[in-house]
Amino acid sequence: MTHHLLAPVDDSDPARAALEYALEHFPDAEITVLHAVDDLAAGYAGQPPAIAGTDAEPEVFDEAKRLAAEYDADLETAVVDGTAGDAILEYAEEESVDGIIMGSKGRSGVSRVLLGSIAEQVTRRATVPVTVVP
C-alpha cells in the first residue's frame, strides 16, 4: 500500500531536513510538497506579500525537486493560501494524507512569537501522524 505523505516547505533548513527524511525513510511513498502562502506572516516578517493565485511555482520548490532527484524520487507540489498551520491541516484532511513530515521550525523572531509555532499547531490538531524533524 502506497502512503501519501505531506511535507510542508518554506526556505528553512528544518523544512529541507524534513523533506530529506521523508525521501530517505519512505522511498515508496507518494510525497506532496506543500507551500502555504501566508500574507499575514510575510507582513510580520517584513517581507512583501506573495501574489496568490499565480501559476508560477515558488522558488522553494526548486530545492525540493533537486533534493528529490538525488533520491530518484518524484514529488507532487501544491500551493495553498492561508495561515500555514491551518492550510497544512486543511490540505491533509482534504487530500487524505497518511502522515505529515515537517521541520521543527521555520519562522523566527517577531512572527514566531505573534503567530506561534506551526509545527506545534499541526502536531496538536492533526488527525494523522506527524513527524517533526529538527
Protein Blocks (a to p, Z undefined) as FASTA:
>chain_A
ZZdddddddfbfklmmmmmmmmmmmmmbccdddddddfklmmmnopacddehiabdcfkl
mmmmmmmmmnopacdddddeddfklmmmmmmmmnopabdcddfbfbecjllmmnopfklm
mmmmpcbdcdddZZ
